[in-house]
Amino acid sequence: MTAKKADTTTIELEGTLVPLDVQINGRARNISLRVDERTGGIELVLPRFVAKAEGLAFVHEKSRWIMHQVRDRPPNVPFAHGAVIPLLGIDHEIVHQEGARGTVWVDRAGATLNVAGQAPHVSRRVADWLKGQARQEISARAQTYAAAVERRIRKIQIRDTRSRWGSCSEDARLSFSWRLMLAPENVMTYVVAHEVAHLVELNHSKRFWQVVDGLCPGCEPAKYWLKRHGASLHRFG
Ligand SMILES: [Zn+2]
């Protein structure tokens, strides 16, 4: 991220108060704005030479388009009985099985994610289960890919990051968002391949992309999916 500073406020558009996050970005060439799918707020990015007033005028100019996005965005999905969440991209309904033994289990045939225990714990149990699954699925892929490029992973962390799906440090520590468990499988695979490729090339050079391609041929659609739909993964839980 290259944002220099963020300033959060609200703006009234068509009679509705909408959260507004203003960022000054020295590398931006144009004013840009997007609607955050999770919060329904606006993210406005201003190049350094553009005054905030000019940015706000731009927001007002686009108010119809913005309010369209705000109202049409898909609703948030809590981890609760009856909610449908995508497990590696495949929809599963959360079914609370009160009195059942065990904690959380998947019924693939019925496409359900079953949760035992008491109702107030369903949400936390689903979240914990997803994090555990993410760790297993991601670690298995990461170890396979690391072996393929003959590198060692020092540590794999699973987190809930807002802006990055994965990262790789200079000392070979990989970090991933557990929300990849809700993305299509090829998207998880691509993100893991991407971060493992950084064990070879800690940059985004041509050589880096060759390594990614070697690990995960045909990953372009996954990259595109993330750009297009990645933000929607923050609607869950
Ligand atoms: Zn990268």
Residues whose N, C-alpha, C, O or C-beta is under 5 A from the ligand:
A	BS01	ZN	none
